[in-house]
């Protein structure tokens, strides 16, 4: 069995429109959401002051990734100008991009464990790597 794991999460919200290409239904038409993204990060060791990461620092990293979608047509923002802007693929995008930023600033001590993306209060997509 593995050792201890500490995990914290931070929510980030943005408003944006998208269209699901090849959907065949109403979601293929332009429509918008008040998106909510929750990024979970973990570490087996805390930093010198007893934190996985400061919530403000995590918020900054998540905002760097998500801020470019706010009040945009997601289909026009790379990589979603080519990939379908589904909640599932947005979750993977946040996972990869926040993870890349964490590796640069935390040296691998802190990693993304899971990303949740809500299109609305009742619809949630989750991405994690096992």
N, C-alpha and C positions, 0 to 999 in steps of 0.2 A: 504494500500500500504506500501511496505517496505521502509527502510531508504536508505541513500546514500551507494553506493558501488564504490570502487576504484578497477580497474583491470589493471594489467600489464602482459606482456607476454615476453617469451624468446624463441629464436630458438636454436636448437641443430641439428647438422648434423653428420651422420656417413655413412660409406660404408659397406655393408654387403650382403651376399648371403642368399637365403632361397629357400625352396620348399614348395608348398602348397599341403599337403597330401590330397589324394582322389579328387583332382581337376578334373582329367580326361582330362585336356588339357595341353597346353604347360607350364603353370605355375607349373605343378607338377614336371617338370624338374628343376634342379639346375640353378638358375639365380640370378643376383645381382641388387642392386639399390643403388643410392646415396640418402639415406633416409633423410628427414627433419622432425623434431618434433618441434611443437610449443606448449609450456605449458602456459596456461593462469591461473593466480592466482588472488584471490580477497580478499579484506578485507573491513569491514565496518568502521574501524578506522585505521588511519595511525599510524606509529610508532612515536617515540619522535622527529625524524628529518623530518617527513613529507613524509615518503615512505610507500608503501605497503610492499616491501622488496627491498633490494639493488639488482640491476640486476646481479651483480657479484655473490652474494650469491645464487640467483635463478639459475644462470648458473652452479654453482658448484653442486647443488642438482640434476639438470637435467643430468649433465655429470656423476654423480655417478651412475645413473640408466642406462643411454644410453651407457656409455663408454665400458661396457662389451660386447656390440654387435659389436663394430667397428672392421672391417676387420675379421669378424667371419662368420661362417655358423650358422645362427640364430637357425636353427633346433637343434643344439647341445648345445644351451645355455638355462639352465632352466629359466622360466618354459616351454620354447618352444621345449624342448626335448620331451614333452608330448602334449602340446597344439599346434594347428596349428599356424604358425607364419604369420597370416594375418595382414594387416595394422590395421584392426579394433581391433584385440586382442592386438597388440602392443600399440595402443592408450590407451586401458584400463589398460594395464600393467604400462605405464608411469603415468597415472592418479592415480592409487593406490599407486605406489611406491614413487612418488614425494609427494603425499599427506601424506604418513606415515612419511617421512622425515620432512616435514613442521610441522606436529603435534609435533614432537620431539623438533624442534628448535624454533618454533614460538608459541607454546602453544595453538594452535587452532585459533589464531587471523587471520592467513592467510590460505586459503584453495584453492585447485585446482578447477577451475570452468569448464575448458574444455581442452582437448588435441586434437591436429590435427596432423595427420601423413601423409606425402606425400611419395609415392613410387617414383614418378616422378612429373614433373611440372603439369601434367594433371590429376593425380589420388590422391584423398584425402579421408581419413577416419577421422571421428570425434567421440570422446567419451566424454560424460558428464552425470552427474546424476541429475535428476530433482526431 
